[in-house]
Amino acid sequence: MAIEVRIPTILRTYTGDQKVVEGSGATIGELFTDLESRHTGIQARLVDGGELRRFVNVYLNDEDVRFLDGISTRLGDGDSVTILPAVAGGSGVRPAGRRLGMR
């Protein structure tokens, strides 16, 4: 069963700079184990304590797996999995001496 996995830039050091790799497995967890067998170190960046890391988002065919069955989400032949690191903004605190409208 072939699953297409889209890899974010930050994790491409594990995949030899490949944007897309193929994997296999009946679940997201099995897919990550399969990826680890060929791309050593990637699984630790995705999973912690048997669950998805807090700041890693995984989509199965555009559906967030956290709203499905998480790491136990079932996969089918031809599915597409996208891994995205969460992105956070700034703190919203302005540097000292700065006010709106002032330079």
GITA-V781918 format. One record per helix or strand of 2 or more residues. SS is the DSSP state (A for helix, B for strand). FROM is the first residue (numbers start at 1). TO is the last residue. If there is no record, write none. Layout:
# GITA-V781918
SS:FROM:TO / SS:FROM:TO
This chain:
# GITA-V781918
B:3:6 / A:9:11 / B:20:23 / A:28:38 / A:42:46 / B:47:48 / B:51:52 / B:56:60 / B:63:64 / A:65:67 / A:70:72 / B:80:85
